[in-house]
Amino acid sequence: MRVWERGSGETFACGTGSCATVAALVLRGVCPRNVPVDVHLLGGILSITITADDNILMTGPAETAFVGCVEV
């Protein structure tokens, strides 16, 4: 999956978009429920499972994207 954020351009990942994509595929009958679906993104792979009771489980790596200081 490729993610484009308005005003920022292409991003490395989007958990919400990945979950929505897999949910749509399950509703259309392309992917089964209760089976992890790997979503390949520029930042890595997320595993999304839509359960029988319509819960969405997302697992995958977490990475630091930015470190900085802000003076307030």
C-alpha positions in Angstrom: 0.0 0.0 0.0 1.2 3.5 -0.8 0.1 6.4 1.4 -0.1 10.0 0.2 -0.8 12.7 2.8 -2.2 16.0 1.5 0.4 18.7 2.2 3.2 16.3 3.1 3.4 13.9 0.2 4.2 10.2 0.4 4.6 8.9 3.9 6.2 5.7 5.2 3.1 4.2 6.8 -0.5 4.6 7.9 -2.0 2.2 10.4 -5.5 3.6 10.0 -5.4 3.4 6.2 -4.0 -0.2 6.4 -6.8 -1.2 8.7 -9.5 0.4 6.5 -8.0 -1.2 3.4 -8.1 -4.7 4.9 -11.6 -4.1 6.3 -12.8 -3.2 2.8 -11.2 -6.3 1.4 -12.9 -8.5 4.0 -16.3 -6.8 3.4 -15.9 -7.5 -0.4 -15.0 -11.1 0.2 -11.4 -10.8 -1.1 -9.8 -11.6 2.3 -11.3 -13.9 5.0 -11.9 -12.9 8.6 -9.7 -14.1 11.4 -6.7 -14.4 9.1 -3.8 -12.0 9.4 -3.2 -9.9 6.2 0.2 -8.5 5.7 0.2 -4.9 4.3 3.5 -3.9 2.8 4.3 -0.2 3.3 7.4 1.8 2.6 8.1 1.8 6.4 7.6 -1.9 6.9 5.0 -4.6 7.1 1.8 -4.3 9.2 -0.3 -7.4 10.0 -4.0 -6.7 10.1 -6.7 -9.1 11.3 -10.4 -8.5 11.1 -12.1 -10.7 13.7 -15.4 -12.5 13.5 -16.9 -9.8 15.8 -15.5 -7.0 13.6 -12.6 -6.0 15.9 -9.5 -4.9 14.0 -6.1 -6.0 15.3 -2.9 -4.4 14.0 0.6 -5.6 14.8 3.9 -4.4 13.4 7.1 -2.7 14.3 7.4 0.8 15.8 10.2 3.1 14.8 11.3 6.5 15.8 10.6 8.9 13.0 11.8 12.2 14.5 13.7 13.4 17.6 13.8 17.1 18.4 13.4 19.9 20.9 10.9 22.7 21.0 11.3 25.8 23.1 8.0 27.0 24.5 
